Amino acid sequence: MGNVTKLMEAGLIPAGKALSQEDQDLVNSLTPDEVAALISVKSKLTPGFVQRNLSGSSTRGEASMGIVF
């Protein structure tokens, strides 16, 4: 299973989202440890935290999520 699929199943990439080839290549270049870390962080965030701090509208009206470390 590729990284894109893993992150879709974990809810980090919306299911059915059409990623550009460049974005797919970027996600697929992540190591297994990096993918696991992203999934781990996502699983620890409450829905309220995500709604208050990570969801929003981009200039195209799409929901976005960003985490700054």
N, C-alpha and C positions, 0 to 999 in steps of 0.2 A: 504494500500500500504506500503510495507516495505522500509526501508531506502536505500537499494541497488537500488531499482527501482526509488525512488525519486532522488537519486544522478545521476543515468543514464539519467533520463529525463532532469535533469538540466545541463547535459554535464560534470559533475565532474568525472564520471566513463564512459569510452567509452561504447557505446551501444553494447551489445553482448559480452562484456568482461567476460571471464570465471574466476571468482574469486575462490580462494581456500575456503574451508569451514571455515578455520581460519579467512580469510579476511572477508567473509560474516558475521561471528559472530561478528567480531570487528565493522564493519559498522552498523550492526543491534543493537549493544549495545549503539550507540550514542543516546542521548536524542533528542526529537523533537526540542528543542532550539539549540542544536549543529548542527543538520542537517540544520535548517533554517539559522544559522550563516554562514555555509559553502556556501550555495546557495546564500546568500546575498553578501558575499565577491566576489564570482565568477561573479555575475551579474554586479558588479561595476568595474571590471577589463576590460580594453579595449583589443581588439584583438591584437593590437600592443604590449601592455605590456606583454601579455601572450606569444606572439611569442618571444620577446626579452629576457624575464626573466624566464619563467616557462617551456618552451618546450625545449626538448633536447633528446638526445639519451642515453639510458641506455646501459649497456654492452651487452644486448641482442638485441639492435637495435630497441627497442620499445620507443615510445614517453613517456615522463614522465612529471609530474607536481608536484611541491613542493612549499609550502609557509612556510616561517619561520617567526614566530612571536616573 
